[in-house]
Amino acid sequence: MGAPAYSTIIDWEPLRDISYASMAITYIGVGSPMANPIRLMKVYNQTDVTLFLSNDGINDKDFIPANSQFIYDIGSNTSTQGGWLVLNAGSRIYVRYPGSAPTVGGLLISVIYGTDTSMS
């Protein structure tokens, strides 16, 4: 009999969100840490200000303008030697506003993970 077939199965973790009223000029964690290695992350800024993002809660790593969204397609980068590129399980996203406080909305983070499952 030949080698077993494999399939990559995806699923979503629960939506992470934070209200504008809970944000601060210093970093605040958005929801819980990732339970799985993440392959795709969508960040949606529903506030009226630009927000800074971090994965360590200390250093500014990225920004997202007011009323915009961004998709980090992390898992599209893969190789036969290195495997999937992922955001590690246990990682957490932090947010802060760099100037004036937002007055409306919030930040939403949606993440997708995958697992390789034997189909034999």
C-alpha positions as CSV (number, residue, x, y, z in Angstrom):
1,M,0.0,0.0,0.0
2,G,1.2,3.5,-0.8
3,A,2.0,6.4,1.5
4,P,-1.1,7.9,3.3
5,A,-2.7,11.0,1.8
6,Y,-2.5,14.3,3.7
7,S,-4.8,17.2,3.9
8,T,-4.4,20.6,5.4
9,I,-7.5,21.5,7.4
10,I,-8.2,25.1,8.5
11,D,-10.2,26.5,11.3
12,W,-10.8,29.9,13.0
13,E,-10.0,30.8,16.6
14,P,-12.5,32.9,18.4
15,L,-12.7,36.5,17.3
16,R,-10.5,38.9,19.4
17,D,-11.7,42.4,19.9
18,I,-11.1,45.5,22.1
19,S,-13.4,48.6,22.4
20,Y,-12.0,52.1,21.8
21,A,-12.8,52.8,25.5
22,S,-10.4,50.1,26.6
23,M,-7.5,51.4,24.6
24,A,-4.7,53.5,26.0
25,I,-1.5,55.3,24.9
26,T,0.4,52.3,26.3
27,Y,0.0,48.8,24.9
28,I,-3.0,46.6,25.9
29,G,-3.4,43.0,24.9
30,V,-6.2,42.2,22.4
31,G,-8.0,39.0,23.6
32,S,-6.1,35.9,24.6
33,P,-2.8,34.6,23.2
34,M,-3.0,32.4,20.1
35,A,-3.9,28.8,20.9
36,N,-2.5,27.5,17.6
37,P,0.2,28.4,15.1
38,I,-1.5,31.1,13.0
39,R,-1.4,31.1,9.1
40,L,-3.6,34.1,8.4
41,M,-4.6,37.1,10.5
42,K,-7.0,39.9,9.6
43,V,-6.9,43.1,11.6
44,Y,-9.8,45.6,11.3
45,N,-9.5,49.0,12.8
46,Q,-13.0,50.4,13.3
47,T,-11.8,53.5,15.2
48,D,-11.3,57.1,14.1
49,V,-7.5,57.1,14.7
50,T,-4.4,55.3,13.5
51,L,-3.4,52.5,15.9
52,F,0.0,50.9,16.5
53,L,0.4,47.1,16.9
54,S,3.0,45.0,18.7
55,N,3.6,41.3,19.4
56,D,5.7,42.0,22.5
57,G,3.7,44.8,24.1
58,I,6.7,47.1,24.2
59,N,7.9,48.0,20.7
60,D,5.8,49.5,17.9
61,K,5.9,46.8,15.1
62,D,3.2,48.0,12.7
63,F,0.3,50.5,12.3
64,I,-3.2,50.4,10.9
65,P,-4.9,53.6,9.7
66,A,-8.3,54.6,11.0
67,N,-11.3,52.7,9.5
68,S,-9.1,50.2,7.6
69,Q,-8.2,46.6,7.6
70,F,-5.1,44.5,6.8
71,I,-4.6,40.8,6.1
72,Y,-1.4,39.2,7.1
73,D,-1.2,36.1,4.8
74,I,1.6,34.5,6.8
75,G,0.9,30.9,5.8
76,S,1.3,31.5,2.0
77,N,5.1,31.4,2.5
78,T,6.2,27.8,2.8
79,S,9.1,25.7,1.6
80,T,9.8,22.0,1.4
81,Q,12.8,22.4,3.7
82,G,11.3,24.9,6.2
83,G,7.7,24.0,6.2
84,W,4.9,26.6,7.0
85,L,5.7,30.1,8.1
86,V,3.4,30.8,11.1
87,L,2.8,33.2,14.0
88,N,3.7,31.0,17.0
89,A,1.0,29.6,19.3
90,G,1.2,31.6,22.5
91,S,1.8,34.9,20.6
92,R,-0.4,37.8,21.5
93,I,-1.3,41.0,19.7
94,Y,-1.2,44.4,21.5
95,V,-2.6,47.7,20.5
96,R,-2.2,51.3,21.5
97,Y,-3.0,54.8,20.1
98,P,0.0,57.0,19.5
99,G,-1.7,60.4,20.0
100,S,-5.3,61.4,20.4
101,A,-7.6,58.7,21.9
102,P,-10.2,57.1,19.6
103,T,-13.8,58.2,20.2
104,V,-15.6,55.4,18.4
105,G,-15.3,51.7,17.3
106,G,-12.7,49.2,18.2
107,L,-10.2,46.7,16.9
108,L,-11.1,43.3,15.7
109,I,-8.6,40.4,15.0
110,S,-9.6,37.3,13.2
111,V,-7.1,34.4,12.9
112,I,-7.0,31.1,10.9
113,Y,-4.8,28.2,11.7
114,G,-4.2,24.9,9.9
115,T,-3.2,21.4,10.7
116,D,-1.8,18.7,8.5
117,T,-3.9,15.6,9.1
118,S,-3.4,12.1,7.8
119,M,-6.2,10.9,5.6
120,S,-5.3,7.2,5.8
